[in-house]
Amino acid sequence: MKLSGRTDIQAPVEFVFDAISDFDFWERAALRRGAEVTRTDKLRQPAPGMSWMIRFGWRGRERQMHVVLKQLDRPNAVAVDGDSPSVEGGATLELVALSATRVRILVQTTIKPRTLAARLFVQSMRLARGKVAARYDKKLRQMATIIEQRYEESRRG
């Protein structure tokens, strides 16, 4: 299954790319939401090959996913792949500078089920595609709001 969305952010493209590739910030955000995040690589600087093991509760069960950074093309794109026992997939974030202080983010996510239970879940997502797309867009907009807030704070201080 493929999901895609886009949103505009009021900030320069370099700032938006830096915010998206601030992996320490996103790790802390996941920890605040109850996930357990462990870095599994030894890289000192952000680069393709960075990886994390993420454990989280979802739908009443403990889940685990291995996430690998596949692409880090400054300031154009970031791509990650995820792998778990029941699903595999990935996400690509492309940045397009619309002006000096406005950026459009295009996000594409793919999910491929590996088990029968995962196939049933993905099929139910397809049936409720409108609702799923609305929730996806809402989360994308929340991410954009966080980045815009960080940009405003950086301008003030």
C-alpha positions as CSV (number, residue, x, y, z in Angstrom):
1,M,0.0,0.0,0.0
2,K,1.2,3.5,-0.8
3,L,0.3,6.7,1.0
4,S,1.4,10.1,-0.1
5,G,0.9,13.6,1.1
6,R,2.3,17.1,0.9
7,T,2.4,20.3,2.9
8,D,4.0,23.7,2.9
9,I,6.3,25.0,5.6
10,Q,7.1,28.7,6.2
11,A,10.9,28.3,6.6
12,P,14.0,28.2,4.4
13,V,14.8,24.9,2.7
14,E,18.1,24.5,4.6
15,F,16.4,24.9,7.9
16,V,13.6,22.4,7.0
17,F,16.2,19.9,5.9
18,D,18.2,20.4,9.1
19,A,15.1,19.9,11.2
20,I,14.0,16.7,9.3
21,S,17.5,15.3,9.6
22,D,17.9,16.2,13.3
23,F,17.6,12.5,14.3
24,D,18.3,13.2,18.0
25,F,15.3,15.4,18.1
26,W,13.0,12.7,16.5
27,E,14.5,10.0,18.8
28,R,13.6,12.1,21.8
29,A,10.1,12.7,20.4
30,A,9.6,9.0,20.0
31,L,10.8,8.4,23.6
32,R,8.3,10.9,24.9
33,R,5.5,9.0,23.2
34,G,6.5,5.8,24.9
35,A,8.8,4.1,22.3
36,E,12.1,2.6,23.1
37,V,14.7,3.7,20.6
38,T,18.2,2.3,20.3
39,R,20.8,3.4,17.7
40,T,22.4,0.3,16.1
41,D,25.2,1.9,14.0
42,K,28.5,3.5,14.9
43,L,28.3,6.5,12.5
44,R,29.4,9.8,14.1
45,Q,27.7,12.1,11.5
46,P,24.3,11.7,9.9
47,A,24.8,9.6,6.8
48,P,23.1,6.7,4.9
49,G,23.5,3.6,6.9
50,M,22.4,5.1,10.2
51,S,20.0,2.7,11.9
52,W,17.7,2.3,14.8
53,M,15.8,-0.5,16.6
54,I,12.5,0.8,17.7
55,R,10.1,-1.0,20.1
56,F,6.6,0.4,20.7
57,G,3.2,-0.6,21.7
58,W,0.6,-0.5,19.0
59,R,-2.9,-2.0,19.0
60,G,-2.3,-3.7,22.3
61,R,0.9,-5.5,21.4
62,E,4.6,-4.9,21.6
63,R,6.0,-4.2,18.2
64,Q,9.6,-3.9,16.9
65,M,11.0,-2.3,13.8
66,H,14.5,-1.9,12.4
67,V,14.8,1.5,10.6
68,V,17.7,2.3,8.2
69,L,18.5,5.7,6.7
70,K,18.8,5.0,2.9
71,Q,19.2,8.5,1.5
72,L,20.3,11.9,2.9
73,D,20.6,14.2,-0.1
74,R,21.1,17.8,1.3
75,P,18.7,19.8,0.9
76,N,16.5,17.7,-1.4
77,A,15.5,14.4,0.2
78,V,15.6,12.0,3.1
79,A,14.6,8.3,2.8
80,V,14.3,5.6,5.4
81,D,13.4,1.9,5.1
82,G,11.7,-0.1,7.9
83,D,11.7,-3.8,8.5
84,S,9.7,-5.8,11.1
85,P,8.5,-9.4,11.3
86,S,5.1,-8.6,10.0
87,V,5.6,-5.6,7.6
88,E,8.3,-3.9,5.6
89,G,8.3,-0.5,4.0
90,G,9.8,2.9,3.7
91,A,9.3,6.6,3.5
92,T,10.7,9.3,1.3
93,L,10.6,13.0,2.1
94,E,11.3,15.3,-0.8
95,L,11.8,19.1,-0.3
96,V,11.0,21.6,-2.9
97,A,11.9,25.3,-2.3
98,L,8.9,27.4,-3.4
99,S,10.6,30.7,-2.3
100,A,13.4,31.8,0.0
101,T,11.1,31.1,3.1
102,R,8.6,28.5,1.9
103,V,9.2,24.8,1.3
104,R,6.9,22.1,0.1
105,I,7.4,18.6,1.6
106,L,6.3,15.7,-0.5
107,V,6.1,12.4,1.5
108,Q,5.6,8.9,0.2
109,T,5.2,5.9,2.4
110,T,5.0,2.3,1.3
111,I,3.8,-0.6,3.4
112,K,4.2,-4.3,2.4
113,P,2.6,-7.0,4.6
114,R,4.6,-10.2,5.3
115,T,2.0,-12.1,7.3
116,L,-1.6,-13.0,6.9
117,A,-2.6,-10.7,9.9
118,A,-0.6,-7.8,8.3
119,R,-2.3,-8.5,4.9
120,L,-5.7,-8.2,6.6
121,F,-4.7,-5.0,8.3
122,V,-3.5,-3.4,5.1
123,Q,-6.6,-4.5,3.3
124,S,-8.7,-2.8,6.0
125,M,-6.6,0.3,5.5
126,R,-7.4,0.2,1.8
127,L,-11.1,0.0,2.5
128,A,-10.9,3.0,4.8
129,R,-8.5,4.9,2.5
130,G,-10.2,8.3,2.9
131,K,-10.0,8.2,6.7
132,V,-6.4,6.8,6.6
133,A,-5.3,9.6,4.1
134,A,-6.9,12.2,6.4
135,R,-5.0,11.0,9.4
136,Y,-1.8,10.8,7.4
137,D,-2.2,14.4,6.2
138,K,-3.0,15.5,9.8
139,K,0.3,13.9,11.1
140,L,2.2,15.5,8.2
141,R,0.8,18.9,9.1
142,Q,1.7,18.4,12.8
143,M,5.3,17.7,11.7
144,A,5.2,20.9,9.6
145,T,3.9,22.9,12.6
146,I,6.7,21.6,14.8
147,I,9.3,22.6,12.2
148,E,7.7,26.1,11.8
149,Q,7.7,26.6,15.6
150,R,11.4,25.6,15.7
151,Y,12.2,28.1,13.0
152,E,10.3,30.9,14.8
153,E,12.2,30.1,18.0
154,S,15.5,30.2,16.2
155,R,14.7,33.6,14.7
156,R,13.8,35.0,18.1
157,G,16.8,33.7,20.0
